[in-house]
């Protein structure tokens, strides 16, 4: 740890004579406590590692959105009816042998939140796919054609690549992406938007851990003052001082041990204390920025200092209205459009707003308000409530 204190070997025969200057502090051993700003890599693999696997705020933000969106009740309907049974509903209920509807949708939502892109593969020879699988976004590459539009998707695993051709009407890969103002093929994720805040939060956590490991002692300098104020430590004294610092004043086990300084040695703190740097406040501010980037009210993540909503119920309602429902509606709409190309039907998947507990109060008020509107016909009322023309029916 103290290698930086070792004096470099200088060839005295070739070296120019050193300029000597008087100093009020005499000979000092610097103990650096700060470094240059370093940012983590911005590729999706590194961001997933640092922002999801290595950051509790990013992990919880992704999990709470993906789990809430995957748990939404889903209805399948067209312009005339709402289906109770349909091949697409059966496919989503059991997309493959290892996953159910909630598992595969959570994986798809998670990929979109982490990378800005979600890929859903359909497996089958002809007609409606018999299985659905979520593909990892970091392994997928889009192959653009001469006109700039995708002509294929390449999925690489263990050095091998599989190409999915893009057909005019039936493509075996459903690509869902977030809005990206500077990319025509790939989306922009909340994880990328909050990358700087994630670095700050992780750095503050590492700094706190380092303070605990080093007994919360700030960096500083050991100043030597000889009899005339300009004397220097001998080689033996210098080596012995380094050895004592490494063996007796490093690590949590040596916390609180007094440092015995004699022979003109003095300790001068040079670093900032945790209270001066306000690392806890910086860490909390970075955590709130991460939550804001994902659209999660900080109150739902247990973060202090947020007074946007009066209570948990209001924060939860806003979370569903502003984050969960827009995400789920967009993804389910893309899936239903993609699967409709295989069946030739014009059907839509959408969340069932009447079965979401967080929106029960709003939906009840909306139902009452529309039902009391005598100037509306029954068909207009059903349309305003998001219902088909007739009630539930089966496939003819």
Secondary structure, 3 states (H helix, E strand, C coil): CCHHHCCCCCCCCCCCCCCCCCCCCCEEECCCCCCCCCCCCCCHHHHHHHHHHCCHHHHHHHHHHHHHHHCCCEEEECCCCEECCCHHHHHHHCCCCCCCHHHHHHHHHHHHHHHCEEEEEEECCCCCCCEEEEECHHHEEEEECCCCCEEEEEEEECCEEEEEECCCCCCCEEEEECCCCCCCCCCCCHHHHCHHHHHHHHHHHHHHHHHHHCCCCCCEEEEECCCCCCCCCCHHHHHHHHHHHHHHCCCHHHCCCCCCCCCCEEEEECCCCHHHHCHHHHHHHHHHHHHHHHCCCHHHHCCCCCCCCCCHHHHHHHHHHHHHHHHHHHHHHHHHHHHHHHHCCCCEEEECHHHCHHHHHHHHHHHHHHHCCCCCCHHHHHHHCCCCCCCCECCC
